[in-house]
């Protein structure tokens, strides 16, 4: 079942489509983070202004140098020792769709600890966008059955895993990390 859903999601991502999928936090909308047209579809679904940033998921911190110019050593320690999902905003983003990168050149990246996401990212070999599965301004859905029909109808694939999971998950902690290791807590 897991392998089947990963194969379906891979096909959609490779075609520039949008998936609705379970992450290590809440249900998310995802696409190829290097495909500008796919990212634009997510902004359209959410009814969100393109100047609001999106988070990008990776399966391992070894891939950070492919998407960020300078990674302070402390970033690797933060990722390794984080007990809860952690998104780090890095400056100097590269090799990503322009509409994923913030106006100041930064990008939020989370290394996932979730079986479905890890396997999907390993097989896709590129980062995937992750943003809450809601229309902008509406509450983020905690569970699959709280996702609006409007959002479900707009995606190319709804991943058929964990739809009945009632485990309460929190959004990730967000830290902005400067090139020299200075940091600012954005969301606890």
C-alpha positions, 0 to 999 in steps of 0.5 A, a space after each residue: 500500500 505504501 509503495 503503491 501510494 508513493 508510486 502514484 505520488 511520484 508520477 504526479 510530482 514528475 508531471 508537475 502536479 499537486 498532491 495532498 499528503 500526510 507529513 510529519 506535521 499536518 496534512 500538506 499540499 505538495 509539489 516539485 519545489 524546483 518547478 515554478 508552474 507546479 508551485 504556482 498551482 499551490 498558490 492558486 489552490 490556497 488563494 495565497 499571495 506569492 510573497 508568502 513563503 512556502 516550506 520545502 522538505 528534504 529527506 536528509 540534511 546531506 542534500 542541504 548544500 544543493 539548495 543553500 549556499 552557506 550552511 552554518 555547522 549548528 544547522 546539522 546539530 539542530 536537525 540531528 537533535 530536534 525532538 519535534 519537526 523543525 523548519 530552518 530558514 536559511 539565507 542564500 537559497 539556490 536551485 529551487 523554483 523562484 516562487 519558492 524562494 523568499 524576496 530576501 533570498 531565503 528558504 524554509 527547509 525541514 528534514 522530515 522524519 516520516 516514512 511516507 515523506 522520506 521514501 517519496 523524497 528519496 525516490 523523487 530525488 528533489 525537494 517537495 513543497 509542503 504547505 498546510 492543506 487549507 485556503 489561505 486565512 482559514 484554519 490549518 486542518 489537524 486531520 484529513 476530514 477537516 480538509 475542505 472539499 474545495 482543496 480536495 477537488 483542486 489537487 491532482 492526487 489525494 494520498 490514501 495513507 493515514 486518512 483516519 489518523 487522529 493523532 494531534 500533530 503540531 506545525 513545525 518549530 521555525 528558526 531563522 538561521 544566519 550564515 554565521 550561526 545567529 538565530 531567531 525563533 519565528 514559531 515555537 
